[in-house]
Amino acid sequence: MFCGSCMHDNTWAKGLHAAGHDVTLLPTYTPIRVDEENLSSKRVFLGGINIYMESKSRLWHRLPRALTRWLDHPRILKMASKMSISNDAKDLGELTLASLQGTDGPQNREVDELINYLCDDLKPDIICFSNILQTGVVKTLRKRFNGKIYCVLQGDDIFLKDLPEPYQSQAVSLISDMDEHFDGYITHSDYYRDFMSNFLSLPVEKFHRLPLGIELSGLDGKPGAKKNSPLTIGYFARICPEKGFHHSLEAFRLFHAEHSDSRLLIGGYLGSKDQAFYEQQLENIRELGDAVQYIGSPTSQAAKVEIYKQFDLFSMPTTYHEPKGLPVLEAWANGIPVIQPNHGAFPEMIERTNGGLLVTPDNPQELANAWLKLAEDEGQREEYSHAGHRGVHEHFSIEAMVSETIRIFSES
């Protein structure tokens, strides 16, 4: 799927590179997939197949690395990622702990390869991990690397909190114990700073807030009171309970009863894990027929923009307290007002732009009422449209993100 964290990191690297900095984006586990130019290295470290086999088979660990390295080839990993392999945290407790043990665990060969590449070949000034679950390498890395080491926290809790005990407590303990090796942590909202500092027992004074940044050049939707026929509510996110897909459908059922000339347009990745959930939710609103349309997951930024341009209003009513919310920025960049639940990073984003409304979380009736309010108030829709469009260019551009990145890395 298109992973929001991968997409953001790729944009981040692009912006830093354009500003004259030497940046290398190293994929781990699998190659990244993005809807813009992929700037990541062709070589994948900690290849998913090998680290899985290392944690499951003692025999695998005895095989010469020359016989297993081919499984880290991007084509092989892409093929494997298309198979029905569970990525459910409940099934991956042992693998998570193995990853966090670094060179003290069964993946020590792969970890050593990454550390040798970083310290002997790449020799960067700064290393920034994009996920706390990757940081089992940091204890050994710190013995050889004298530069600054950071970690971006951008949704790590959704996996960790789904781990059954005793794996969750053990994983959190391992992460907390690694704090001494980090110079700092980066989040994209004050909410997530406070939450993760408490959840992982990390010192809040080591956290830095970095504004999200998106590539705005291709997002050319114009602000204004759009008048699609029929009026179109948009949902664009992964199809899953965490993103509030079911709340979108229920809210639209209530909205459509009052505003029959309307439709709900759905875009986003649907994985095998959530297929049954998706089908059940559609069954619940079967009477709406063609008023609800799923148009899949676009493979390019241009195709995604064409989807956004069909929206009059946008909502991603997550049950999960989002640390980022990239689709909200994309909606604003295309001139679309948003209605979001009043939790996670959303209050900070809307306060900064005034690009929409906040509603009580997990309340489809209140969400439907907010849609009705804006559907009937063209002037307010236009005001939110212009405010969001202006705000995303002022506060969430690549340039703003790069400027703050350099400040953090230079001063902390």
FIKOL-153112 format. One record per residue (C-alpha): z, y, x; residue in three letters. Coordinates in Angstrom, 1 decimal, decimal comma. Layout:
[[Z; Y; X]; 'ala']
...
END
This chain:
[[0,0; 0,0; 0,0]; 'met']
[[-0,1; 3,7; 1,0]; 'phe']
[[3,5; 4,3; 2,2]; 'cys']
[[4,8; 7,8; 1,7]; 'gly']
[[6,7; 7,7; 5,0]; 'ser']
[[3,7; 6,5; 6,9]; 'cys']
[[1,5; 9,2; 5,3]; 'met']
[[4,1; 11,9; 6,1]; 'his']
[[4,5; 10,7; 9,7]; 'asp']
[[0,7; 10,7; 10,2]; 'asn']
[[0,5; 14,2; 8,9]; 'thr']
[[3,4; 15,2; 11,1]; 'trp']
[[1,7; 13,9; 14,2]; 'ala']
[[-1,5; 15,6; 13,2]; 'lys']
[[0,2; 18,9; 12,9]; 'gly']
[[2,0; 18,6; 16,2]; 'leu']
[[-1,2; 17,6; 18,0]; 'his']
[[-3,1; 20,5; 16,5]; 'ala']
[[-0,3; 22,8; 17,8]; 'ala']
[[-1,0; 21,6; 21,3]; 'gly']
[[1,7; 18,9; 21,7]; 'his']
[[1,1; 15,5; 23,1]; 'asp']
[[2,0; 13,0; 20,4]; 'val']
[[1,7; 9,3; 20,1]; 'thr']
[[2,3; 7,6; 16,8]; 'leu']
[[3,3; 3,9; 17,3]; 'leu']
[[3,1; 1,6; 14,3]; 'pro']
[[5,6; -1,2; 14,1]; 'thr']
[[5,6; -4,4; 12,0]; 'tyr']
[[2,1; -3,7; 10,6]; 'thr']
[[-0,7; -1,1; 11,0]; 'pro']
[[-0,1; 1,9; 8,9]; 'ile']
[[-2,4; 2,7; 5,9]; 'arg']
[[-3,1; 6,4; 5,0]; 'val']
[[-5,7; 8,3; 2,9]; 'asp']
[[-6,6; 10,7; 5,7]; 'glu']
[[-7,6; 10,2; 9,4]; 'glu']
[[-5,3; 7,6; 10,9]; 'asn']
[[-3,8; 9,0; 14,2]; 'leu']
[[-1,7; 6,0; 15,0]; 'ser']
[[-2,1; 3,8; 18,1]; 'ser']
[[-4,2; 0,7; 17,7]; 'lys']
[[-1,5; -1,4; 19,2]; 'arg']
[[1,3; -2,6; 16,9]; 'val']
[[4,7; -3,3; 18,3]; 'phe']
[[7,3; -5,6; 16,8]; 'leu']
[[4,5; -7,4; 15,0]; 'gly']
[[5,7; -8,6; 11,6]; 'gly']
[[4,5; -12,2; 12,0]; 'ile']
[[6,1; -12,7; 15,3]; 'asn']
[[9,5; -11,1; 14,5]; 'ile']
[[9,7; -13,1; 11,3]; 'tyr']
[[9,0; -16,4; 13,2]; 'met']
[[11,4; -15,4; 16,0]; 'glu']
[[14,2; -15,1; 13,4]; 'ser']
[[13,3; -18,3; 11,6]; 'lys']
[[12,4; -20,8; 14,4]; 'ser']
[[14,1; -21,5; 17,7]; 'arg']
[[11,0; -23,3; 18,8]; 'leu']
[[8,9; -20,2; 18,4]; 'trp']
[[11,1; -18,3; 20,8]; 'his']
[[10,3; -21,0; 23,5]; 'arg']
[[6,6; -20,5; 23,2]; 'leu']
[[5,0; -18,5; 26,0]; 'pro']
[[4,3; -14,9; 24,8]; 'arg']
[[0,7; -15,3; 25,7]; 'ala']
[[0,3; -17,9; 22,9]; 'leu']
[[1,9; -15,7; 20,3]; 'thr']
[[0,7; -12,2; 21,2]; 'arg']
[[-2,6; -12,6; 19,3]; 'trp']
[[-0,6; -12,5; 16,1]; 'leu']
[[0,2; -8,8; 16,7]; 'asp']
[[-3,5; -7,9; 16,4]; 'his']
[[-4,0; -5,3; 13,7]; 'pro']
[[-6,6; -7,4; 11,9]; 'arg']
[[-4,3; -10,4; 11,7]; 'ile']
[[-1,4; -8,3; 10,5]; 'leu']
[[-3,6; -6,7; 7,8]; 'lys']
[[-4,7; -10,1; 6,6]; 'met']
[[-1,1; -11,3; 6,5]; 'ala']
[[0,1; -8,3; 4,6]; 'ser']
[[-2,4; -9,1; 1,8]; 'lys']
[[-0,7; -12,4; 1,2]; 'met']
[[2,0; -12,9; -1,4]; 'ser']
[[4,9; -12,6; 1,1]; 'ile']
[[8,1; -11,2; -0,3]; 'ser']
[[9,3; -7,9; 1,1]; 'asn']
[[12,4; -8,0; -1,2]; 'asp']
[[15,5; -7,0; 0,7]; 'ala']
[[17,4; -9,8; -0,9]; 'lys']
[[15,3; -12,3; 0,9]; 'asp']
[[15,4; -10,5; 4,2]; 'leu']
[[19,0; -10,2; 5,1]; 'gly']
[[18,9; -12,4; 8,2]; 'glu']
[[15,7; -10,8; 9,4]; 'leu']
[[17,3; -7,3; 9,0]; 'thr']
[[20,3; -8,2; 11,1]; 'leu']
[[18,0; -9,8; 13,7]; 'ala']
[[16,0; -6,6; 13,9]; 'ser']
[[19,1; -4,5; 14,3]; 'leu']
[[20,5; -6,7; 17,1]; 'gln']
[[17,7; -5,6; 19,4]; 'gly']
[[17,7; -7,3; 22,8]; 'thr']
[[20,9; -9,1; 21,7]; 'asp']
[[19,0; -10,9; 19,0]; 'gly']
[[16,1; -13,3; 18,6]; 'pro']
[[13,4; -10,6; 18,9]; 'gln']
[[14,4; -9,6; 22,4]; 'asn']
[[10,9; -10,3; 23,8]; 'arg']
[[9,2; -8,0; 21,4]; 'glu']
[[11,9; -5,3; 21,8]; 'val']
[[11,5; -5,5; 25,6]; 'asp']
[[7,8; -5,0; 25,3]; 'glu']
[[8,3; -1,8; 23,3]; 'leu']
[[10,9; -0,5; 25,6]; 'ile']
[[8,8; -1,2; 28,7]; 'asn']
[[5,8; 0,6; 27,1]; 'tyr']
[[7,9; 3,6; 26,2]; 'leu']
[[9,6; 3,9; 29,6]; 'cys']
[[7,0; 2,7; 32,0]; 'asp']
[[3,7; 3,7; 30,4]; 'asp']
[[4,1; 6,4; 27,8]; 'leu']
[[7,1; 8,2; 29,4]; 'lys']
[[7,7; 10,8; 26,6]; 'pro']
[[10,1; 13,6; 26,5]; 'asp']
[[11,4; 12,8; 23,1]; 'ile']
[[11,4; 9,6; 21,0]; 'ile']
[[11,7; 9,8; 17,2]; 'cys']
[[12,1; 6,7; 15,1]; 'phe']
[[10,8; 7,0; 11,6]; 'ser']
[[13,2; 4,5; 10,0]; 'asn']
[[16,8; 3,5; 10,8]; 'ile']
[[15,9; -0,2; 10,5]; 'leu']
[[13,7; 0,1; 13,6]; 'gln']
[[16,6; 1,3; 15,8]; 'thr']
[[17,9; -2,0; 17,1]; 'gly']
[[16,1; -1,2; 20,3]; 'val']
[[18,1; 2,0; 20,9]; 'val']
[[21,1; 0,5; 22,8]; 'lys']
[[18,9; -1,0; 25,5]; 'thr']
[[16,4; 1,9; 25,4]; 'leu']
[[19,2; 4,4; 26,1]; 'arg']
[[20,0; 2,7; 29,4]; 'lys']
[[16,4; 3,5; 30,7]; 'arg']
[[15,4; 6,6; 28,8]; 'phe']
[[17,0; 10,0; 29,6]; 'asn']
[[15,2; 12,1; 27,0]; 'gly']
[[16,3; 12,9; 23,5]; 'lys']
[[16,2; 10,2; 20,8]; 'ile']
[[16,1; 11,1; 17,1]; 'tyr']
[[15,7; 9,1; 13,8]; 'cys']
[[14,2; 10,3; 10,6]; 'val']
[[15,9; 9,1; 7,5]; 'leu']
[[13,5; 9,0; 4,5]; 'gln']
[[14,3; 6,3; 2,1]; 'gly']
[[16,1; 3,7; 4,2]; 'asp']
[[18,9; 3,3; 1,7]; 'asp']
[[16,7; 1,8; -1,0]; 'ile']
[[16,3; -1,3; 1,2]; 'phe']
[[19,8; -1,4; 2,6]; 'leu']
[[21,5; -1,0; -0,8]; 'lys']
[[19,5; -3,9; -2,1]; 'asp']
[[20,7; -6,3; 0,6]; 'leu']
[[23,2; -8,8; -0,7]; 'pro']
[[26,6; -9,1; 1,0]; 'glu']
[[27,6; -9,8; 3,6]; 'pro']
[[24,2; -8,6; 5,0]; 'tyr']
[[24,5; -5,1; 3,7]; 'gln']
[[27,9; -4,4; 5,2]; 'ser']
[[26,9; -6,0; 8,5]; 'gln']
[[23,7; -4,0; 8,7]; 'ala']
[[25,4; -0,7; 7,9]; 'val']
[[28,1; -1,5; 10,6]; 'ser']
[[25,4; -2,2; 13,2]; 'leu']
[[23,6; 1,1; 12,4]; 'ile']
[[26,9; 3,1; 12,5]; 'ser']
[[27,7; 1,6; 15,9]; 'asp']
[[24,4; 2,9; 17,3]; 'met']
[[25,2; 6,5; 16,6]; 'asp']
[[26,4; 7,3; 20,2]; 'glu']
[[22,8; 6,6; 21,4]; 'his']
[[21,2; 9,2; 19,2]; 'phe']
[[20,9; 13,0; 19,8]; 'asp']
[[20,3; 13,7; 16,1]; 'gly']
[[19,0; 12,7; 12,7]; 'tyr']
[[16,4; 14,3; 10,5]; 'ile']
[[16,2; 14,5; 6,7]; 'thr']
[[14,0; 16,4; 4,4]; 'his']
[[16,7; 17,6; 2,0]; 'ser']
[[20,4; 18,6; 2,0]; 'asp']
[[21,0; 16,0; -0,6]; 'tyr']
[[19,9; 13,1; 1,6]; 'tyr']
[[21,7; 14,5; 4,6]; 'arg']
[[25,0; 14,4; 2,8]; 'asp']
[[24,3; 11,0; 1,2]; 'phe']
[[23,2; 9,2; 4,3]; 'met']
[[25,9; 10,7; 6,5]; 'ser']
[[28,4; 9,3; 4,1]; 'asn']
[[26,7; 6,0; 3,5]; 'phe']
[[26,1; 5,1; 7,2]; 'leu']
[[29,3; 6,9; 8,5]; 'ser']
[[27,2; 9,2; 10,7]; 'leu']
[[28,5; 12,7; 11,8]; 'pro']
[[26,9; 15,3; 9,5]; 'val']
[[26,8; 17,8; 12,3]; 'glu']
[[24,1; 15,7; 14,0]; 'lys']
[[21,7; 16,1; 11,1]; 'phe']
[[18,8; 18,5; 10,9]; 'his']
[[16,7; 19,5; 7,9]; 'arg']
[[13,0; 19,4; 8,4]; 'leu']
[[10,8; 20,7; 5,5]; 'pro']
[[8,2; 18,3; 4,2]; 'leu']
[[4,7; 19,2; 5,2]; 'gly']
[[1,4; 18,1; 3,6]; 'ile']
[[-2,3; 18,6; 4,5]; 'glu']
[[-3,3; 21,3; 2,2]; 'leu']
[[-6,9; 21,8; 3,2]; 'ser']
[[-8,3; 19,1; 0,9]; 'gly']
[[-6,0; 19,8; -2,1]; 'leu']
[[-8,1; 22,3; -3,8]; 'asp']
[[-7,0; 22,2; -7,4]; 'gly']
[[-6,7; 25,7; -8,8]; 'lys']
[[-3,5; 27,0; -10,5]; 'pro']
[[-3,7; 28,2; -14,1]; 'gly']
[[-3,1; 27,1; -17,6]; 'ala']
[[-5,4; 24,0; -17,6]; 'lys']
[[-6,9; 22,9; -20,9]; 'lys']
[[-8,0; 19,3; -20,5]; 'asn']
[[-9,1; 17,6; -23,6]; 'ser']
[[-7,0; 15,7; -24,5]; 'pro']
[[-4,0; 17,3; -22,9]; 'leu']
[[-3,1; 15,0; -20,0]; 'thr']
[[0,3; 14,0; -18,6]; 'ile']
[[0,1; 12,6; -15,1]; 'gly']
[[2,1; 9,9; -13,2]; 'tyr']
[[1,1; 9,2; -9,6]; 'phe']
[[3,5; 7,0; -7,6]; 'ala']
[[4,1; 3,3; -6,9]; 'arg']
[[4,3; 1,3; -10,1]; 'ile']
[[7,9; 0,1; -10,1]; 'cys']
[[11,3; 0,8; -11,7]; 'pro']
[[12,5; 2,9; -8,8]; 'glu']
[[9,8; 5,5; -9,5]; 'lys']
[[10,6; 5,6; -13,2]; 'gly']
[[7,3; 4,2; -14,5]; 'phe']
[[9,1; 2,8; -17,5]; 'his']
[[10,6; 6,2; -18,3]; 'his']
[[7,1; 7,8; -18,2]; 'ser']
[[5,8; 5,3; -20,8]; 'leu']
[[8,8; 5,7; -23,1]; 'glu']
[[8,7; 9,5; -22,8]; 'ala']
[[5,0; 9,5; -23,5]; 'phe']
[[5,5; 7,3; -26,6]; 'arg']
[[7,9; 9,9; -28,0]; 'leu']
[[5,6; 12,8; -26,9]; 'phe']
[[2,5; 11,3; -28,4]; 'his']
[[4,2; 10,9; -31,8]; 'ala']
[[4,4; 14,7; -31,8]; 'glu']
[[1,2; 15,5; -29,9]; 'his']
[[-1,3; 12,9; -30,9]; 'ser']
[[-4,2; 14,6; -29,0]; 'asp']
[[-2,8; 13,6; -25,6]; 'ser']
[[-3,0; 10,9; -23,0]; 'arg']
[[-1,0; 9,5; -20,1]; 'leu']
[[-3,0; 9,0; -16,9]; 'leu']
[[-1,4; 6,7; -14,3]; 'ile']
[[-2,3; 6,3; -10,7]; 'gly']
[[-0,6; 4,5; -7,8]; 'gly']
[[-0,1; 1,2; -6,0]; 'tyr']
[[0,8; -1,9; -8,0]; 'leu']
[[2,1; -4,8; -5,9]; 'gly']
[[2,5; -8,4; -6,9]; 'ser']
[[6,3; -8,0; -7,0]; 'lys']
[[6,1; -5,5; -9,9]; 'asp']
[[3,2; -7,0; -11,8]; 'gln']
[[5,4; -8,6; -14,4]; 'ala']
[[7,4; -5,4; -14,9]; 'phe']
[[4,1; -3,4; -15,3]; 'tyr']
[[2,7; -5,8; -17,9]; 'glu']
[[6,0; -5,8; -19,9]; 'gln']
[[6,1; -2,0; -20,0]; 'gln']
[[2,5; -1,8; -21,2]; 'leu']
[[3,3; -4,4; -23,9]; 'glu']
[[6,1; -2,1; -25,1]; 'asn']
[[3,7; 0,8; -25,8]; 'ile']
[[0,7; -1,4; -26,9]; 'arg']
[[0,3; 0,6; -30,1]; 'glu']
[[-0,8; 3,7; -28,1]; 'leu']
[[-4,0; 1,9; -27,0]; 'gly']
[[-6,4; 4,0; -24,8]; 'asp']
[[-4,0; 7,0; -24,8]; 'ala']
[[-2,4; 5,3; -21,8]; 'val']
[[-4,8; 4,6; -18,9]; 'gln']
[[-4,1; 3,1; -15,4]; 'tyr']
[[-6,8; 4,1; -12,9]; 'ile']
[[-5,4; 2,3; -9,9]; 'gly']
[[-4,7; 3,4; -6,3]; 'ser']
[[-7,3; 5,7; -4,8]; 'pro']
[[-8,4; 4,9; -1,2]; 'thr']
[[-9,1; 8,4; 0,0]; 'ser']
[[-7,6; 11,9; -0,3]; 'gln']
[[-10,7; 13,2; -2,1]; 'ala']
[[-10,4; 10,5; -4,8]; 'ala']
[[-6,7; 11,2; -5,2]; 'lys']
[[-7,4; 14,9; -5,6]; 'val']
[[-9,8; 14,1; -8,4]; 'glu']
[[-7,1; 12,3; -10,2]; 'ile']
[[-4,6; 15,2; -9,9]; 'tyr']
[[-7,2; 17,6; -11,2]; 'lys']
[[-7,2; 15,7; -14,5]; 'gln']
[[-3,4; 16,4; -15,0]; 'phe']
[[-2,1; 19,3; -17,1]; 'asp']
[[1,5; 18,3; -16,4]; 'leu']
[[3,0; 16,0; -13,8]; 'phe']
[[6,2; 13,9; -13,8]; 'ser']
[[7,5; 11,1; -11,5]; 'met']
[[10,8; 10,4; -13,4]; 'pro']
[[12,5; 8,3; -10,7]; 'thr']
[[15,6; 6,3; -11,2]; 'thr']
[[16,0; 6,3; -7,4]; 'tyr']
[[17,4; 9,6; -5,9]; 'his']
[[14,3; 10,6; -3,9]; 'glu']
[[14,8; 12,0; -0,4]; 'pro']
[[11,2; 13,4; -0,3]; 'lys']
[[8,9; 13,5; -3,3]; 'gly']
[[5,5; 14,0; -1,7]; 'leu']
[[3,6; 13,5; -5,0]; 'pro']
[[5,4; 16,6; -6,4]; 'val']
[[4,0; 18,7; -3,5]; 'leu']
[[0,5; 17,3; -4,1]; 'glu']
[[0,8; 18,2; -7,7]; 'ala']
[[1,8; 21,8; -6,9]; 'trp']
[[-1,0; 22,0; -4,2]; 'ala']
[[-3,4; 21,2; -7,0]; 'asn']
[[-1,9; 23,8; -9,4]; 'gly']
[[0,0; 21,5; -11,7]; 'ile']
[[3,5; 22,2; -13,1]; 'pro']
[[6,1; 19,4; -12,7]; 'val']
[[9,0; 18,1; -14,7]; 'ile']
[[11,4; 16,1; -12,6]; 'gln']
[[14,8; 14,5; -13,0]; 'pro']
[[17,7; 16,6; -11,8]; 'asn']
[[18,7; 14,5; -8,8]; 'his']
[[17,8; 13,7; -5,2]; 'gly']
[[15,6; 16,2; -3,4]; 'ala']
[[14,0; 17,5; -6,6]; 'phe']
[[16,5; 20,3; -7,5]; 'pro']
[[16,1; 21,8; -4,0]; 'glu']
[[12,3; 21,6; -4,2]; 'met']
[[12,0; 23,2; -7,6]; 'ile']
[[14,6; 25,9; -6,7]; 'glu']
[[12,5; 26,8; -3,7]; 'arg']
[[9,2; 27,1; -5,6]; 'thr']
[[10,1; 27,6; -9,3]; 'asn']
[[7,2; 25,3; -10,0]; 'gly']
[[8,6; 23,4; -13,0]; 'gly']
[[11,5; 22,1; -14,9]; 'leu']
[[14,4; 19,8; -14,3]; 'leu']
[[15,7; 17,3; -16,9]; 'val']
[[18,6; 14,9; -17,2]; 'thr']
[[17,8; 11,7; -15,3]; 'pro']
[[17,0; 8,5; -17,1]; 'asp']
[[16,5; 10,3; -20,4]; 'asn']
[[13,0; 9,8; -21,8]; 'pro']
[[13,7; 11,9; -24,9]; 'gln']
[[14,6; 15,0; -22,8]; 'glu']
[[11,5; 14,4; -20,6]; 'leu']
[[9,3; 14,2; -23,7]; 'ala']
[[10,9; 17,4; -25,1]; 'asn']
[[10,2; 19,2; -21,8]; 'ala']
[[6,5; 18,1; -22,0]; 'trp']
[[6,4; 19,3; -25,6]; 'leu']
[[7,8; 22,7; -24,6]; 'lys']
[[5,2; 23,3; -21,9]; 'leu']
[[2,4; 21,8; -24,0]; 'ala']
[[3,0; 24,5; -26,6]; 'glu']
[[3,7; 27,3; -24,1]; 'asp']
[[0,5; 28,0; -22,2]; 'glu']
[[1,9; 31,1; -20,6]; 'gly']
[[4,9; 29,2; -19,1]; 'gln']
[[2,6; 26,5; -17,9]; 'arg']
[[0,5; 29,0; -16,1]; 'glu']
[[3,5; 30,7; -14,5]; 'glu']
[[4,9; 27,4; -13,2]; 'tyr']
[[1,4; 26,5; -12,0]; 'ser']
[[1,0; 29,6; -9,9]; 'his']
[[4,6; 29,5; -8,6]; 'ala']
[[4,3; 25,9; -7,5]; 'gly']
[[0,9; 26,5; -5,8]; 'his']
[[2,2; 29,5; -4,0]; 'arg']
[[5,5; 27,8; -3,0]; 'gly']
[[4,0; 24,7; -1,5]; 'val']
[[1,7; 26,9; 0,7]; 'his']
[[4,7; 29,1; 1,8]; 'glu']
[[7,3; 26,4; 2,3]; 'his']
[[5,7; 23,0; 2,7]; 'phe']
[[2,7; 23,5; 4,9]; 'ser']
[[2,0; 21,5; 8,1]; 'ile']
[[2,5; 24,8; 10,1]; 'glu']
[[6,0; 25,3; 8,6]; 'ala']
[[6,9; 21,7; 9,4]; 'met']
[[5,7; 21,9; 13,0]; 'val']
[[7,5; 25,2; 13,6]; 'ser']
[[10,8; 23,7; 12,5]; 'glu']
[[10,2; 20,5; 14,5]; 'thr']
[[9,8; 22,4; 17,7]; 'ile']
[[12,9; 24,4; 17,0]; 'arg']
[[15,0; 21,3; 16,3]; 'ile']
[[13,7; 19,4; 19,4]; 'phe']
[[14,1; 22,5; 21,7]; 'ser']
[[17,5; 23,7; 20,6]; 'glu']
[[19,5; 20,6; 19,6]; 'ser']
END
